[in-house]
Amino acid sequence: MALKITEECINCAACEPECPTNSISEGSEIFVIDANTCVECVGHFDEPQCKVVCPVDCIVPA
């Protein structure tokens, strides 16, 4: 259970501060999600907050 950010990422950084487990960080070209710590916001929110704020809908199941 984890998410990933696709190449459509525009590096807006909207997702990074929304992650309750600090699983999102700036990668070499686009933001990345650490699959080892991503819980898709289960136990924190009703839906993944990174997906809610992403303006280009580039966050998908890993």
TIVO-94097 format. One line per 4 residues: number of its first residue (from 0); their letters; for each residue y, x, z of C-alpha. Coordinates in nm, 2 decimals, padded with zeros to 4 digits. Layout:
# TIVO-94097
NUM) a) Y/X/Z  ...
This chain:
# TIVO-94097
0) malk) 00.00/00.00/00.00  00.30/00.18/-00.13  00.57/00.17/-00.39  00.70/00.41/-00.65
4) itee) 01.02/00.45/-00.84  00.99/00.47/-01.22  01.19/00.67/-01.47  01.43/00.39/-01.52
8) cinc) 01.60/00.49/-01.19  01.97/00.55/-01.24  02.01/00.75/-00.91  02.25/00.50/-00.76
12) aace) 02.10/00.57/-00.41  02.11/00.21/-00.30  01.75/00.22/-00.19  01.75/00.52/00.03
16) pecp) 01.94/00.39/00.33  01.75/00.06/00.32  01.41/00.21/00.39  01.31/00.16/00.76
20) tnsi) 01.05/00.44/00.74  01.28/00.70/00.56  01.02/00.72/00.28  01.28/00.74/00.01
24) segs) 01.45/01.07/-00.08  01.63/01.23/-00.37  01.38/01.40/-00.61  01.46/01.66/-00.88
28) eifv) 01.55/01.39/-01.14  01.52/01.05/-00.97  01.47/00.92/-00.62  01.11/00.92/-00.50
32) idan) 00.90/00.73/-00.24  00.66/00.91/-00.01  00.34/00.71/-00.05  00.21/00.85/00.28
36) tcve) 00.48/00.68/00.48  00.58/00.38/00.27  00.46/00.05/00.42  00.65/-00.18/00.18
40) cvgh) 00.86/-00.29/00.48  00.56/-00.47/00.64  00.65/-00.51/01.01  01.02/-00.46/00.94
44) fdep) 01.12/-00.72/00.67  00.97/-01.00/00.47  00.99/-00.81/00.14  01.06/-00.44/00.04
48) qckv) 01.43/-00.39/00.09  01.44/-00.11/-00.17  01.33/-00.36/-00.43  01.59/-00.62/-00.31
52) vcpv) 01.88/-00.38/-00.36  01.77/-00.20/-00.67  02.00/-00.29/-00.96  01.76/-00.19/-01.23
56) dciv) 01.43/-00.32/-01.09  01.26/00.02/-01.12  01.05/00.00/-00.80  00.69/-00.10/-00.86
60) pa) 00.35/-00.08/-00.68  00.21/00.27/-00.67
